[in-house]
Amino acid sequence: MVTEESTPAPGRRLRVAILFGGRSSEHAVSCVTAAGVMGAIDQEKYDVVPIGIAKSGQWVLASGDTSQWSLSSSALPEVQPSGQTVTLAEVGGTHQLVVTEPNAIPKELGSVDVVFPLLHGPWGEDGTVQGLLELSDTRYVGAGVLASAVGMDKHYMKVVFEAAGLSVGPYIAVTDRDWLTDPEAVRKRVDKLGFPVFVKPARAGSSMGISKVDSIEDLDGAIEEARRHDLKLVIEAGIIGREIECAVLQGRGIAAPRTSMPGEIAVAEGGHQFYDFAAKYVEDGAASLSCPADIPDEAIARVRELAAVAFDAVGGEGLSRVDFFYTPSGELIINEINTMPGFTPKSMYPQMWAASGMSYAELIDELLHLALTRKTGLR
């Protein structure tokens, strides 16, 4: 087990493998996130190796041209398969990137000091890639296996939050078996929640597959849409309240988590009933962030306190964004934690830290520092 900070040989830059793309429906968002990080990272301090994961699961050497990974309403960036496959292997006691291709001798590309997994959704943000990196004793940015898995599953996330004493809104979890064997029972359970409800895939992010449902007649269609992304669903009662977010950053050493000033999202009128995918990533001006949020000082302090509680409840490391509803009575109801939040320059997590005094480039550097100085293995 390595317990000291990973440091390069004299004259060598720290080597960062940026891992992006992936097999989930959030593939394109991950590509855009990688473009943002590659455009802002200190190239004099870090030797950046972009590694894309195609939708097939193949790891490939990717282009460092950030324009290739831009997002627009007419085109979504995608990592394409290649005749060359990249693997991370231990060679001679160091973690090496190795390129293999048919009928050719494997080529070693050199050692890797840290991996920055900019992956969203299943097979990346859910603990699977984190487990792979743990098995290879490789340092990486962000939450570990358990925190990633809990943070990905909106059902078990709520179970953990309730156990930590956080206020959670009314919801039900619906499994594949529930829906296929007794859909009428599911409808009755939803009806008891009252309308409107939000139907969500349990293990997807970036508002993929989420629908606002105002009546029982529209429920089945929303469920089937969510099931395209995940056969397990969470259906939540609508909550009257303002959406308040808080960015959390792991403390150095054994210090407590750091929290940003809370922010509030405002979605432009017309075309968006809630903070959906297009408002987040595609349409300029569709959403805006006010930071600090225009709420009383005591509410700001409480948001920051509860965000740190949520981070510790799941065993967070590195970064997380915690989302709340602030009700007219002043109650704070936690909505979710995201252990790999949107991380493009226009995403809310970096914007909240920028408003709190830490720039995008400084934030990237701090996350890499945290990853390089934490222990590998059990901790």
N, C-alpha and C positions, 0 to 999 in steps of 0.2 A: 504494500500500500504506500502510495506517495503522499507525504504529508507537508512537504515544503513547496513554495511557489515554483511553478515551472518557469525556468528562465532559459533563454537561448544562449548558444555559445557566443563569445565576444565577436561583435561585427555582424551577427546574424539577426535579422528581424524575427519577431515572434510570428509564427506561421498559423494563420487562422483559416480553417476550412469552413466556408459558408455553405450550408446545406439548405436547399430550397426546392420547391416544386411539390413532389409527393403524389400519393395515390388518392387523396381525398378530393371532394368537390371544391375545396378551397385552394386548389393548385395555383390558379392564376393570382390570387391574393398573395400567396407565398412568394411568387416570382416578383411581384411589385415590391413586396417588403425587402427582398434581397437587393433589388435595384437601389432602394433608398439607403440601405446600409452600405453597399459597395460605393455609392456616391459620396458618402460622408465619412467613412472610416479613414483614419490617419494612415495613408499609404507609406509614409516614411517610417512609421513605427511597426506596422504590420504587413506581412507578406500574405496577401489574400489569395486563396484558391477557391474559385466558385465550383461547387459540385451540385449539379441538378439531379433531381430524381424524377424520371419520366413517370407518366401515369401507369405504366406497366410495372413500375417498381425498380427499374434499372437505374443504377447510379452512373452518371456520365460527367466528363469534364465539360463545364459550361462556359459560355462566353462571359467576359467581364464587362462587355459593352452594355451599360445600364439602359440604353435606349431600346435594346432588344426586349426588355422585360417591362415595358410601359403598358398601362391599362387604359383602354378607351371603351366607349359604348359599342364600337363596331368590331373590336378585336381583343381577344384575351390571349396573353402570353402563355406559352406552353413549352416545357422542356421536351425535346424530341429524343427518341431512342437513338442509339449509336452502335456502331460496330465495336466500339471500345467500351469496356465496363470498368468502373473505378471501384476498388474495395479498400477498406481500412484494415490493415493487418499489422500485427506486431512482428517486427523483423529486427533481430539483434537487440531486443530490449527497448526499442523505440517504436512509436506508432507511425507507420508508413502508409502513404497513399500508393497503391499499386494499380497499374493499368494493365488489363488483360484483353486480348482479342484472339479470335480463332487462329490456330496454326502459327502462333507467335510467342516468343519468350516474354513473360511478364516484365513490365518496366516499373521500377521504383521511382516515384516522383519526389521522395524526400519525406522527412518527418513532419508531424503535425503537433502543435502545442495545445491547441484548443479548437473545438468545433462550435460553431454558432448555428444551431438548428432553427432556422426561420421557417418552421413548418406549422401549418394550421390544420386542425381537424384530425380525424383518425389516421393512424399509421404515421404519426409524426408528433402531434401535440399531446397524445394520449398515453405516453409512457413507453410506447413500443420502441421508438428510436433511442429514447433515453436508456432503456434496458440494454440495447445493443452496445451503446457507448459505455455503459457500466461494465458489461462483460469484457470489453476490450481495455478497461482501465484508462479510458480517455476522458480528459476534462472537457466539459461542455457548458454552455451558457444556459441558465434557466432552471426550471423545476426538475426534481428527480422523478423516479418512476411512479411512486404512489401519489405525490401531489399532482403530477400531470394526469394520471388516470382519474383521480377524484375531480379535478378541475374540468375534465372533459365531459364527464357524465353528469348532466344536470340533475338527475335523480339523486345519486349518492352524494353529490355536492350539497344538496339541501339537507340530507340526513346528517352530514357532518356539521353543517352550519347550525342546525337545530341543537345538536349535541353540545356545541360551543356556546349556546345561549343567545344566538343571533335570531332576530325576528325574520321569519320566512313567510311569504304569502301563500294562500291556499293553492294546492295543486294536486294532480294525480299523475302517476306513472302508468303508462300503457305498454305492455309487452306485445310481441308478435302473437303469442298464444292468446292473450286477452282479446285482441281484435278479431282474430280468425275464428275463435271458438264461440264468442258471445259478444258480438258488436253492440247489441242492444243494451247489455249491461254497461258497456263503456259509455254509450250515449246517456244513460241514466246518471252515471257518476259525473259526467261533464255537466249535465243539466243542474245538478245540485251545486256546482261551483257558481252558477249564474253567468250570464253573458254581459259583456263580451269576454271571450277567453282567447289566449294565445296558444296555438298548437305548434310545438317545436320538436324537431328531432332531438333526442336526448344527447347525442354525441356529435353535434356539428356546430360550427360557429359562423361568424360573418353574416348572420341572419339568413343563412341558407335554409330553405324549406319552411320558413316560419310564416304563419298566416294569422291574421286577426279575424276571429269569427264572431259575428254578432247574433247569430241565430242557429238553432239546432239544424235547420235545413241546409246550412252551409258547412256543417261539421265534417261529414264524410269526405267531401272533396279536400278539405284542409288536411285531414288525417292521411289520405292517400298521397297528397303532395309531400308531406313530411316523411312518409314511409319510403319515398324515393331516395332519401338521404340516410335514413336509419330506421330499422324495424322496431326500435324502442323509442317511445315518445314521452314527452312531458307536456301536460296541458295545464296551463296556469290561469287562474282567475285574473281578470283585468284589475289593475290597481290604479286608483285615482291618485296621482302624485307626479312630481317632477323627477326627471331622470338625472341623478347626480352620480358622477364617477370620481374615483380617486386612484391615482397611480401609486403603486407600492414598489419599493426598491429594497432589496435585502441590505441589512446593515453589515458593515465590515466586522470581521471576526465574530465575536459573540454579541455585538451590539444589536439593539432592537431594529426592526424594519423601519425604513424611512418612508414617509408619505408625502405626496405632493399636496398642493392646494387643490381642493375638489373643483371639478368643472361641471358645467351643465350643458347638455346638448339641446340645441333648438333645431327642429326640422322645418324646412321651408314649407309654406302652404302649397297644396296642389300636388297630387300624385304620390304622396308618401303619407300613409297612415301611421307609420312608425319609422324608426331608424333602420331602414332596410339596406340591402346590399348596394343598390344604386346610390343611395344617399351617402353611404360610407365611402365608396371607392370610385364611382364613375362620374356623377354629376357635380361639377363645381358649383358651389353655392347652395347645394341642397341641404347642407347641415352646417351649423357653426357651433363653436365651443366658447362659452363664457367661463373664464377662469381668473380669479376665484368666482365660484357660483354666488349669485346674489341671494344668499340665505344668511340668517343671523350668525354671528361669530360663534355662539355656543353650538350651533348645528354644524358649522365647519369643523370645529374641534371634535365633535362626536363622530362625524363621517371619517375623519382621519384615524381616530381611535378604533372604530369598528373595522375599518379596512385592514389595519394591522392585525386585529383579532382574526379576521377571516384568512389572512395570509398565513398566520401561524397555525390556524385550525387545520388547514390542508397540508401543512409542512412545506410551505412555499420556499423557494430559493430563487435568486436572481431577480425576476420581475413578475408582476401581476397587475392587472387592472381589476378593481372591485367596483361593481355597479349597485346603486341603491335607488329606491323610490323614496322621495321625501314627501310625505302626505300633508294635506292641509292642516292636520292637527299637530304636525311637527314630528310624527313618528318616522323612523328610518327603517325601511324594510329592505333586506338585502335581496338583490336579484341574482347576481352570479359573480364568480371570479373567473378570470381568463388568464391562464398561466403563460400563454404566448399571445398577448394582445396584438391588435393591428399595430404595426411598427413602421409604417411608411412615414415620411416627414409630415404628412397631413393627418396622420392618425391621432386619436385623442391622447393616447399614452405619452408619446413624445411631446405633444403640445402642452400637456399639463406640467411636465417637468420643465419645459422651456419657460412657462409662466411662473414656475417656482425657482428659476435661476440656474437650471442645468440645460445646456444646449444639446441638440441631437447628437453631435459628434462627441461631446463629453459623456453623454449617457451611454453610447456605444462603448467608449473606452472604459467606463466604470463597470459595465456588465462583463466585459472581458477580464478586467482585473479581478472581479469577484469569482469568476470561473477559474482563473489561473491560481488563485490563492486558497481555494477550498480543497478539502481532502477528497481523494477518490475512494470508492468503496463505501462501507457503512459509515454514517456520520450522524 
